[in-house]
Amino acid sequence: MSMLAYEEWQSPIGMITIVADNEKLYSFQYGSFKQNETELIQWCKKYQLPTSFIHQSPVIDEAIKQLTEYFNGERKQFSVDYVLHGTSFQKKVWHALSEIPYGKTCSYQDIARKIGTEKAVRAVGGANNKNPISIIIPCHRVIGKNGKMVGYGGGLDKKEYLLKLEELKG
């Protein structure tokens, strides 16, 4: 395993810390590296990843390029390679999230149904909350079954911004 790199990127919805190695994207965290350092190191230890970081990765450069295109309304799907660390249930949920089309929304119940665990709506919400690369895996597209904005790791203001962006640019 190569060293992990991080970069802080100032997006239209605030600072995002992006973590990758030279081949794949690993994590997005809202906020600065300093704000997220303890959590990132714990996450790395949990998944037996390096816990020291460098400051350069072509994958991060590509992720920033694609995110910039997304925020400019020029990209609706991401092609940057990533690796997901989580439970098999979380990975099922994240895969289902990745299939929600740009500009569309669905409910937690829809996701639970899609992965064959219709009664696991709360567990789907928990997995959604643990999504390591939000925006690229579009957990912001999941809303309450009544159409209300509920839960988003970056805050509801960011979720509303992303949904409005996709509505306007779609």
MODELLER restraints for C-alpha pairs under 7 A, 6 or more apart:
rsr = mdl.restraints
at = mdl.atoms
rsr.add(forms.Gaussian(group=physical.xy_distance, feature=features.Distance(at['CA:2:A'], at['CA:21:A']), mean=6.27, stdev=0.5))
rsr.add(forms.Gaussian(group=physical.xy_distance, feature=features.Distance(at['CA:3:A'], at['CA:21:A']), mean=6.02, stdev=0.5))
rsr.add(forms.Gaussian(group=physical.xy_distance, feature=features.Distance(at['CA:3:A'], at['CA:50:A']), mean=6.22, stdev=0.5))
rsr.add(forms.Gaussian(group=physical.xy_distance, feature=features.Distance(at['CA:3:A'], at['CA:53:A']), mean=6.52, stdev=0.5))
rsr.add(forms.Gaussian(group=physical.xy_distance, feature=features.Distance(at['CA:3:A'], at['CA:54:A']), mean=6.94, stdev=0.5))
rsr.add(forms.Gaussian(group=physical.xy_distance, feature=features.Distance(at['CA:4:A'], at['CA:19:A']), mean=6.64, stdev=0.5))
rsr.add(forms.Gaussian(group=physical.xy_distance, feature=features.Distance(at['CA:4:A'], at['CA:20:A']), mean=5.49, stdev=0.5))
rsr.add(forms.Gaussian(group=physical.xy_distance, feature=features.Distance(at['CA:4:A'], at['CA:21:A']), mean=4.52, stdev=0.5))
rsr.add(forms.Gaussian(group=physical.xy_distance, feature=features.Distance(at['CA:4:A'], at['CA:50:A']), mean=6.51, stdev=0.5))
rsr.add(forms.Gaussian(group=physical.xy_distance, feature=features.Distance(at['CA:4:A'], at['CA:53:A']), mean=5.21, stdev=0.5))
rsr.add(forms.Gaussian(group=physical.xy_distance, feature=features.Distance(at['CA:4:A'], at['CA:54:A']), mean=6.31, stdev=0.5))
rsr.add(forms.Gaussian(group=physical.xy_distance, feature=features.Distance(at['CA:5:A'], at['CA:19:A']), mean=5.63, stdev=0.5))
rsr.add(forms.Gaussian(group=physical.xy_distance, feature=features.Distance(at['CA:5:A'], at['CA:20:A']), mean=5.42, stdev=0.5))
rsr.add(forms.Gaussian(group=physical.xy_distance, feature=features.Distance(at['CA:5:A'], at['CA:21:A']), mean=5.74, stdev=0.5))
rsr.add(forms.Gaussian(group=physical.xy_distance, feature=features.Distance(at['CA:5:A'], at['CA:53:A']), mean=5.01, stdev=0.5))
rsr.add(forms.Gaussian(group=physical.xy_distance, feature=features.Distance(at['CA:5:A'], at['CA:54:A']), mean=4.48, stdev=0.5))
rsr.add(forms.Gaussian(group=physical.xy_distance, feature=features.Distance(at['CA:5:A'], at['CA:55:A']), mean=5.08, stdev=0.5))
rsr.add(forms.Gaussian(group=physical.xy_distance, feature=features.Distance(at['CA:5:A'], at['CA:56:A']), mean=5.69, stdev=0.5))
rsr.add(forms.Gaussian(group=physical.xy_distance, feature=features.Distance(at['CA:5:A'], at['CA:57:A']), mean=6.04, stdev=0.5))
rsr.add(forms.Gaussian(group=physical.xy_distance, feature=features.Distance(at['CA:6:A'], at['CA:17:A']), mean=6.60, stdev=0.5))
rsr.add(forms.Gaussian(group=physical.xy_distance, feature=features.Distance(at['CA:6:A'], at['CA:18:A']), mean=5.39, stdev=0.5))
rsr.add(forms.Gaussian(group=physical.xy_distance, feature=features.Distance(at['CA:6:A'], at['CA:19:A']), mean=4.42, stdev=0.5))
rsr.add(forms.Gaussian(group=physical.xy_distance, feature=features.Distance(at['CA:6:A'], at['CA:20:A']), mean=6.48, stdev=0.5))
rsr.add(forms.Gaussian(group=physical.xy_distance, feature=features.Distance(at['CA:6:A'], at['CA:53:A']), mean=6.54, stdev=0.5))
rsr.add(forms.Gaussian(group=physical.xy_distance, feature=features.Distance(at['CA:6:A'], at['CA:54:A']), mean=6.55, stdev=0.5))
rsr.add(forms.Gaussian(group=physical.xy_distance, feature=features.Distance(at['CA:6:A'], at['CA:55:A']), mean=5.51, stdev=0.5))
rsr.add(forms.Gaussian(group=physical.xy_distance, feature=features.Distance(at['CA:7:A'], at['CA:17:A']), mean=5.67, stdev=0.5))
rsr.add(forms.Gaussian(group=physical.xy_distance, feature=features.Distance(at['CA:7:A'], at['CA:18:A']), mean=5.38, stdev=0.5))
rsr.add(forms.Gaussian(group=physical.xy_distance, feature=features.Distance(at['CA:7:A'], at['CA:19:A']), mean=6.82, stdev=0.5))
rsr.add(forms.Gaussian(group=physical.xy_distance, feature=features.Distance(at['CA:7:A'], at['CA:55:A']), mean=6.27, stdev=0.5))
rsr.add(forms.Gaussian(group=physical.xy_distance, feature=features.Distance(at['CA:8:A'], at['CA:15:A']), mean=6.50, stdev=0.5))
rsr.add(forms.Gaussian(group=physical.xy_distance, feature=features.Distance(at['CA:8:A'], at['CA:16:A']), mean=5.65, stdev=0.5))
rsr.add(forms.Gaussian(group=physical.xy_distance, feature=features.Distance(at['CA:8:A'], at['CA:17:A']), mean=4.41, stdev=0.5))
rsr.add(forms.Gaussian(group=physical.xy_distance, feature=features.Distance(at['CA:8:A'], at['CA:18:A']), mean=6.32, stdev=0.5))
rsr.add(forms.Gaussian(group=physical.xy_distance, feature=features.Distance(at['CA:8:A'], at['CA:32:A']), mean=6.15, stdev=0.5))
rsr.add(forms.Gaussian(group=physical.xy_distance, feature=features.Distance(at['CA:8:A'], at['CA:33:A']), mean=6.70, stdev=0.5))
rsr.add(forms.Gaussian(group=physical.xy_distance, feature=features.Distance(at['CA:9:A'], at['CA:15:A']), mean=5.59, stdev=0.5))
rsr.add(forms.Gaussian(group=physical.xy_distance, feature=features.Distance(at['CA:9:A'], at['CA:16:A']), mean=5.21, stdev=0.5))
rsr.add(forms.Gaussian(group=physical.xy_distance, feature=features.Distance(at['CA:9:A'], at['CA:17:A']), mean=6.25, stdev=0.5))
rsr.add(forms.Gaussian(group=physical.xy_distance, feature=features.Distance(at['CA:10:A'], at['CA:16:A']), mean=6.30, stdev=0.5))
rsr.add(forms.Gaussian(group=physical.xy_distance, feature=features.Distance(at['CA:13:A'], at['CA:158:A']), mean=6.09, stdev=0.5))
rsr.add(forms.Gaussian(group=physical.xy_distance, feature=features.Distance(at['CA:15:A'], at['CA:30:A']), mean=5.98, stdev=0.5))
rsr.add(forms.Gaussian(group=physical.xy_distance, feature=features.Distance(at['CA:15:A'], at['CA:31:A']), mean=4.86, stdev=0.5))
rsr.add(forms.Gaussian(group=physical.xy_distance, feature=features.Distance(at['CA:15:A'], at['CA:32:A']), mean=6.08, stdev=0.5))
rsr.add(forms.Gaussian(group=physical.xy_distance, feature=features.Distance(at['CA:16:A'], at['CA:28:A']), mean=6.40, stdev=0.5))
rsr.add(forms.Gaussian(group=physical.xy_distance, feature=features.Distance(at['CA:16:A'], at['CA:29:A']), mean=5.53, stdev=0.5))
rsr.add(forms.Gaussian(group=physical.xy_distance, feature=features.Distance(at['CA:16:A'], at['CA:30:A']), mean=4.50, stdev=0.5))
rsr.add(forms.Gaussian(group=physical.xy_distance, feature=features.Distance(at['CA:16:A'], at['CA:31:A']), mean=5.26, stdev=0.5))
rsr.add(forms.Gaussian(group=physical.xy_distance, feature=features.Distance(at['CA:16:A'], at['CA:32:A']), mean=6.47, stdev=0.5))
rsr.add(forms.Gaussian(group=physical.xy_distance, feature=features.Distance(at['CA:17:A'], at['CA:28:A']), mean=5.63, stdev=0.5))
rsr.add(forms.Gaussian(group=physical.xy_distance, feature=features.Distance(at['CA:17:A'], at['CA:29:A']), mean=5.05, stdev=0.5))
rsr.add(forms.Gaussian(group=physical.xy_distance, feature=features.Distance(at['CA:17:A'], at['CA:30:A']), mean=6.26, stdev=0.5))
rsr.add(forms.Gaussian(group=physical.xy_distance, feature=features.Distance(at['CA:17:A'], at['CA:31:A']), mean=6.30, stdev=0.5))
rsr.add(forms.Gaussian(group=physical.xy_distance, feature=features.Distance(at['CA:17:A'], at['CA:32:A']), mean=5.73, stdev=0.5))
rsr.add(forms.Gaussian(group=physical.xy_distance, feature=features.Distance(at['CA:17:A'], at['CA:33:A']), mean=5.73, stdev=0.5))
rsr.add(forms.Gaussian(group=physical.xy_distance, feature=features.Distance(at['CA:18:A'], at['CA:27:A']), mean=5.79, stdev=0.5))
rsr.add(forms.Gaussian(group=physical.xy_distance, feature=features.Distance(at['CA:18:A'], at['CA:28:A']), mean=4.68, stdev=0.5))
rsr.add(forms.Gaussian(group=physical.xy_distance, feature=features.Distance(at['CA:18:A'], at['CA:29:A']), mean=6.59, stdev=0.5))
rsr.add(forms.Gaussian(group=physical.xy_distance, feature=features.Distance(at['CA:18:A'], at['CA:60:A']), mean=6.66, stdev=0.5))
rsr.add(forms.Gaussian(group=physical.xy_distance, feature=features.Distance(at['CA:19:A'], at['CA:25:A']), mean=6.28, stdev=0.5))
rsr.add(forms.Gaussian(group=physical.xy_distance, feature=features.Distance(at['CA:19:A'], at['CA:26:A']), mean=5.46, stdev=0.5))
rsr.add(forms.Gaussian(group=physical.xy_distance, feature=features.Distance(at['CA:19:A'], at['CA:27:A']), mean=4.98, stdev=0.5))
rsr.add(forms.Gaussian(group=physical.xy_distance, feature=features.Distance(at['CA:19:A'], at['CA:28:A']), mean=6.44, stdev=0.5))
rsr.add(forms.Gaussian(group=physical.xy_distance, feature=features.Distance(at['CA:20:A'], at['CA:26:A']), mean=5.02, stdev=0.5))
rsr.add(forms.Gaussian(group=physical.xy_distance, feature=features.Distance(at['CA:20:A'], at['CA:27:A']), mean=6.92, stdev=0.5))
rsr.add(forms.Gaussian(group=physical.xy_distance, feature=features.Distance(at['CA:20:A'], at['CA:57:A']), mean=6.80, stdev=0.5))
rsr.add(forms.Gaussian(group=physical.xy_distance, feature=features.Distance(at['CA:20:A'], at['CA:59:A']), mean=6.43, stdev=0.5))
rsr.add(forms.Gaussian(group=physical.xy_distance, feature=features.Distance(at['CA:20:A'], at['CA:60:A']), mean=6.24, stdev=0.5))
rsr.add(forms.Gaussian(group=physical.xy_distance, feature=features.Distance(at['CA:21:A'], at['CA:57:A']), mean=6.23, stdev=0.5))
rsr.add(forms.Gaussian(group=physical.xy_distance, feature=features.Distance(at['CA:22:A'], at['CA:57:A']), mean=5.32, stdev=0.5))
rsr.add(forms.Gaussian(group=physical.xy_distance, feature=features.Distance(at['CA:22:A'], at['CA:58:A']), mean=6.12, stdev=0.5))
rsr.add(forms.Gaussian(group=physical.xy_distance, feature=features.Distance(at['CA:22:A'], at['CA:59:A']), mean=6.00, stdev=0.5))
rsr.add(forms.Gaussian(group=physical.xy_distance, feature=features.Distance(at['CA:23:A'], at['CA:59:A']), mean=6.18, stdev=0.5))
rsr.add(forms.Gaussian(group=physical.xy_distance, feature=features.Distance(at['CA:24:A'], at['CA:59:A']), mean=6.15, stdev=0.5))
rsr.add(forms.Gaussian(group=physical.xy_distance, feature=features.Distance(at['CA:24:A'], at['CA:81:A']), mean=5.08, stdev=0.5))
rsr.add(forms.Gaussian(group=physical.xy_distance, feature=features.Distance(at['CA:24:A'], at['CA:82:A']), mean=4.56, stdev=0.5))
rsr.add(forms.Gaussian(group=physical.xy_distance, feature=features.Distance(at['CA:24:A'], at['CA:83:A']), mean=6.17, stdev=0.5))
rsr.add(forms.Gaussian(group=physical.xy_distance, feature=features.Distance(at['CA:25:A'], at['CA:59:A']), mean=6.37, stdev=0.5))
rsr.add(forms.Gaussian(group=physical.xy_distance, feature=features.Distance(at['CA:25:A'], at['CA:81:A']), mean=6.13, stdev=0.5))
rsr.add(forms.Gaussian(group=physical.xy_distance, feature=features.Distance(at['CA:25:A'], at['CA:82:A']), mean=4.25, stdev=0.5))
rsr.add(forms.Gaussian(group=physical.xy_distance, feature=features.Distance(at['CA:25:A'], at['CA:83:A']), mean=6.24, stdev=0.5))
rsr.add(forms.Gaussian(group=physical.xy_distance, feature=features.Distance(at['CA:26:A'], at['CA:82:A']), mean=5.98, stdev=0.5))
rsr.add(forms.Gaussian(group=physical.xy_distance, feature=features.Distance(at['CA:26:A'], at['CA:83:A']), mean=5.72, stdev=0.5))
rsr.add(forms.Gaussian(group=physical.xy_distance, feature=features.Distance(at['CA:26:A'], at['CA:84:A']), mean=6.69, stdev=0.5))
rsr.add(forms.Gaussian(group=physical.xy_distance, feature=features.Distance(at['CA:27:A'], at['CA:132:A']), mean=4.94, stdev=0.5))
rsr.add(forms.Gaussian(group=physical.xy_distance, feature=features.Distance(at['CA:27:A'], at['CA:133:A']), mean=5.09, stdev=0.5))
rsr.add(forms.Gaussian(group=physical.xy_distance, feature=features.Distance(at['CA:28:A'], at['CA:132:A']), mean=6.02, stdev=0.5))
rsr.add(forms.Gaussian(group=physical.xy_distance, feature=features.Distance(at['CA:28:A'], at['CA:133:A']), mean=4.85, stdev=0.5))
rsr.add(forms.Gaussian(group=physical.xy_distance, feature=features.Distance(at['CA:28:A'], at['CA:134:A']), mean=6.59, stdev=0.5))
rsr.add(forms.Gaussian(group=physical.xy_distance, feature=features.Distance(at['CA:29:A'], at['CA:36:A']), mean=7.00, stdev=0.5))
rsr.add(forms.Gaussian(group=physical.xy_distance, feature=features.Distance(at['CA:30:A'], at['CA:154:A']), mean=6.02, stdev=0.5))
rsr.add(forms.Gaussian(group=physical.xy_distance, feature=features.Distance(at['CA:41:A'], at['CA:51:A']), mean=5.54, stdev=0.5))
rsr.add(forms.Gaussian(group=physical.xy_distance, feature=features.Distance(at['CA:44:A'], at['CA:50:A']), mean=6.33, stdev=0.5))
rsr.add(forms.Gaussian(group=physical.xy_distance, feature=features.Distance(at['CA:44:A'], at['CA:51:A']), mean=5.94, stdev=0.5))
rsr.add(forms.Gaussian(group=physical.xy_distance, feature=features.Distance(at['CA:45:A'], at['CA:51:A']), mean=6.90, stdev=0.5))
rsr.add(forms.Gaussian(group=physical.xy_distance, feature=features.Distance(at['CA:47:A'], at['CA:85:A']), mean=6.90, stdev=0.5))
rsr.add(forms.Gaussian(group=physical.xy_distance, feature=features.Distance(at['CA:62:A'], at['CA:80:A']), mean=6.80, stdev=0.5))
rsr.add(forms.Gaussian(group=physical.xy_distance, feature=features.Distance(at['CA:63:A'], at['CA:80:A']), mean=6.17, stdev=0.5))
rsr.add(forms.Gaussian(group=physical.xy_distance, feature=features.Distance(at['CA:66:A'], at['CA:78:A']), mean=6.66, stdev=0.5))
rsr.add(forms.Gaussian(group=physical.xy_distance, feature=features.Distance(at['CA:69:A'], at['CA:75:A']), mean=5.27, stdev=0.5))
rsr.add(forms.Gaussian(group=physical.xy_distance, feature=features.Distance(at['CA:70:A'], at['CA:76:A']), mean=6.30, stdev=0.5))
rsr.add(forms.Gaussian(group=physical.xy_distance, feature=features.Distance(at['CA:73:A'], at['CA:169:A']), mean=5.38, stdev=0.5))
rsr.add(forms.Gaussian(group=physical.xy_distance, feature=features.Distance(at['CA:76:A'], at['CA:102:A']), mean=5.88, stdev=0.5))
rsr.add(forms.Gaussian(group=physical.xy_distance, feature=features.Distance(at['CA:78:A'], at['CA:136:A']), mean=6.21, stdev=0.5))
rsr.add(forms.Gaussian(group=physical.xy_distance, feature=features.Distance(at['CA:90:A'], at['CA:127:A']), mean=5.00, stdev=0.5))
rsr.add(forms.Gaussian(group=physical.xy_distance, feature=features.Distance(at['CA:92:A'], at['CA:115:A']), mean=6.71, stdev=0.5))
rsr.add(forms.Gaussian(group=physical.xy_distance, feature=features.Distance(at['CA:93:A'], at['CA:115:A']), mean=7.00, stdev=0.5))
rsr.add(forms.Gaussian(group=physical.xy_distance, feature=features.Distance(at['CA:93:A'], at['CA:124:A']), mean=6.49, stdev=0.5))
rsr.add(forms.Gaussian(group=physical.xy_distance, feature=features.Distance(at['CA:93:A'], at['CA:127:A']), mean=6.57, stdev=0.5))
rsr.add(forms.Gaussian(group=physical.xy_distance, feature=features.Distance(at['CA:94:A'], at['CA:131:A']), mean=6.76, stdev=0.5))
rsr.add(forms.Gaussian(group=physical.xy_distance, feature=features.Distance(at['CA:94:A'], at['CA:137:A']), mean=6.72, stdev=0.5))
rsr.add(forms.Gaussian(group=physical.xy_distance, feature=features.Distance(at['CA:96:A'], at['CA:111:A']), mean=6.54, stdev=0.5))
rsr.add(forms.Gaussian(group=physical.xy_distance, feature=features.Distance(at['CA:97:A'], at['CA:137:A']), mean=6.16, stdev=0.5))
rsr.add(forms.Gaussian(group=physical.xy_distance, feature=features.Distance(at['CA:97:A'], at['CA:138:A']), mean=5.99, stdev=0.5))
rsr.add(forms.Gaussian(group=physical.xy_distance, feature=features.Distance(at['CA:97:A'], at['CA:139:A']), mean=6.05, stdev=0.5))
rsr.add(forms.Gaussian(group=physical.xy_distance, feature=features.Distance(at['CA:98:A'], at['CA:137:A']), mean=4.97, stdev=0.5))
rsr.add(forms.Gaussian(group=physical.xy_distance, feature=features.Distance(at['CA:98:A'], at['CA:138:A']), mean=6.11, stdev=0.5))
rsr.add(forms.Gaussian(group=physical.xy_distance, feature=features.Distance(at['CA:102:A'], at['CA:166:A']), mean=6.53, stdev=0.5))
rsr.add(forms.Gaussian(group=physical.xy_distance, feature=features.Distance(at['CA:103:A'], at['CA:163:A']), mean=6.87, stdev=0.5))
rsr.add(forms.Gaussian(group=physical.xy_distance, feature=features.Distance(at['CA:103:A'], at['CA:166:A']), mean=4.74, stdev=0.5))
rsr.add(forms.Gaussian(group=physical.xy_distance, feature=features.Distance(at['CA:103:A'], at['CA:167:A']), mean=5.38, stdev=0.5))
rsr.add(forms.Gaussian(group=physical.xy_distance, feature=features.Distance(at['CA:103:A'], at['CA:170:A']), mean=5.81, stdev=0.5))
rsr.add(forms.Gaussian(group=physical.xy_distance, feature=features.Distance(at['CA:104:A'], at['CA:141:A']), mean=6.64, stdev=0.5))
rsr.add(forms.Gaussian(group=physical.xy_distance, feature=features.Distance(at['CA:105:A'], at['CA:141:A']), mean=4.63, stdev=0.5))
rsr.add(forms.Gaussian(group=physical.xy_distance, feature=features.Distance(at['CA:105:A'], at['CA:142:A']), mean=5.62, stdev=0.5))
rsr.add(forms.Gaussian(group=physical.xy_distance, feature=features.Distance(at['CA:105:A'], at['CA:143:A']), mean=6.72, stdev=0.5))
rsr.add(forms.Gaussian(group=physical.xy_distance, feature=features.Distance(at['CA:106:A'], at['CA:141:A']), mean=6.50, stdev=0.5))
rsr.add(forms.Gaussian(group=physical.xy_distance, feature=features.Distance(at['CA:106:A'], at['CA:142:A']), mean=5.10, stdev=0.5))
rsr.add(forms.Gaussian(group=physical.xy_distance, feature=features.Distance(at['CA:106:A'], at['CA:143:A']), mean=6.07, stdev=0.5))
rsr.add(forms.Gaussian(group=physical.xy_distance, feature=features.Distance(at['CA:107:A'], at['CA:142:A']), mean=5.23, stdev=0.5))
rsr.add(forms.Gaussian(group=physical.xy_distance, feature=features.Distance(at['CA:107:A'], at['CA:143:A']), mean=4.91, stdev=0.5))
rsr.add(forms.Gaussian(group=physical.xy_distance, feature=features.Distance(at['CA:107:A'], at['CA:144:A']), mean=5.25, stdev=0.5))
rsr.add(forms.Gaussian(group=physical.xy_distance, feature=features.Distance(at['CA:107:A'], at['CA:145:A']), mean=4.93, stdev=0.5))
rsr.add(forms.Gaussian(group=physical.xy_distance, feature=features.Distance(at['CA:108:A'], at['CA:121:A']), mean=5.74, stdev=0.5))
rsr.add(forms.Gaussian(group=physical.xy_distance, feature=features.Distance(at['CA:108:A'], at['CA:124:A']), mean=6.31, stdev=0.5))
rsr.add(forms.Gaussian(group=physical.xy_distance, feature=features.Distance(at['CA:108:A'], at['CA:125:A']), mean=6.41, stdev=0.5))
rsr.add(forms.Gaussian(group=physical.xy_distance, feature=features.Distance(at['CA:108:A'], at['CA:142:A']), mean=6.21, stdev=0.5))
rsr.add(forms.Gaussian(group=physical.xy_distance, feature=features.Distance(at['CA:108:A'], at['CA:143:A']), mean=6.68, stdev=0.5))
rsr.add(forms.Gaussian(group=physical.xy_distance, feature=features.Distance(at['CA:108:A'], at['CA:144:A']), mean=6.47, stdev=0.5))
rsr.add(forms.Gaussian(group=physical.xy_distance, feature=features.Distance(at['CA:108:A'], at['CA:145:A']), mean=6.97, stdev=0.5))
rsr.add(forms.Gaussian(group=physical.xy_distance, feature=features.Distance(at['CA:109:A'], at['CA:118:A']), mean=6.64, stdev=0.5))
rsr.add(forms.Gaussian(group=physical.xy_distance, feature=features.Distance(at['CA:109:A'], at['CA:121:A']), mean=5.39, stdev=0.5))
rsr.add(forms.Gaussian(group=physical.xy_distance, feature=features.Distance(at['CA:109:A'], at['CA:145:A']), mean=6.83, stdev=0.5))
rsr.add(forms.Gaussian(group=physical.xy_distance, feature=features.Distance(at['CA:112:A'], at['CA:118:A']), mean=4.72, stdev=0.5))
rsr.add(forms.Gaussian(group=physical.xy_distance, feature=features.Distance(at['CA:112:A'], at['CA:119:A']), mean=6.99, stdev=0.5))
rsr.add(forms.Gaussian(group=physical.xy_distance, feature=features.Distance(at['CA:112:A'], at['CA:120:A']), mean=5.96, stdev=0.5))
rsr.add(forms.Gaussian(group=physical.xy_distance, feature=features.Distance(at['CA:112:A'], at['CA:121:A']), mean=5.66, stdev=0.5))
rsr.add(forms.Gaussian(group=physical.xy_distance, feature=features.Distance(at['CA:112:A'], at['CA:124:A']), mean=6.22, stdev=0.5))
rsr.add(forms.Gaussian(group=physical.xy_distance, feature=features.Distance(at['CA:128:A'], at['CA:139:A']), mean=6.05, stdev=0.5))
rsr.add(forms.Gaussian(group=physical.xy_distance, feature=features.Distance(at['CA:129:A'], at['CA:152:A']), mean=6.76, stdev=0.5))
rsr.add(forms.Gaussian(group=physical.xy_distance, feature=features.Distance(at['CA:129:A'], at['CA:153:A']), mean=5.93, stdev=0.5))
rsr.add(forms.Gaussian(group=physical.xy_distance, feature=features.Distance(at['CA:140:A'], at['CA:152:A']), mean=6.65, stdev=0.5))
rsr.add(forms.Gaussian(group=physical.xy_distance, feature=features.Distance(at['CA:140:A'], at['CA:159:A']), mean=5.30, stdev=0.5))
rsr.add(forms.Gaussian(group=physical.xy_distance, feature=features.Distance(at['CA:141:A'], at['CA:163:A']), mean=6.90, stdev=0.5))
rsr.add(forms.Gaussian(group=physical.xy_distance, feature=features.Distance(at['CA:143:A'], at['CA:149:A']), mean=5.39, stdev=0.5))
rsr.add(forms.Gaussian(group=physical.xy_distance, feature=features.Distance(at['CA:143:A'], at['CA:150:A']), mean=5.90, stdev=0.5))
rsr.add(forms.Gaussian(group=physical.xy_distance, feature=features.Distance(at['CA:144:A'], at['CA:150:A']), mean=5.94, stdev=0.5))
rsr.add(forms.Gaussian(group=physical.xy_distance, feature=features.Distance(at['CA:152:A'], at['CA:159:A']), mean=6.40, stdev=0.5))
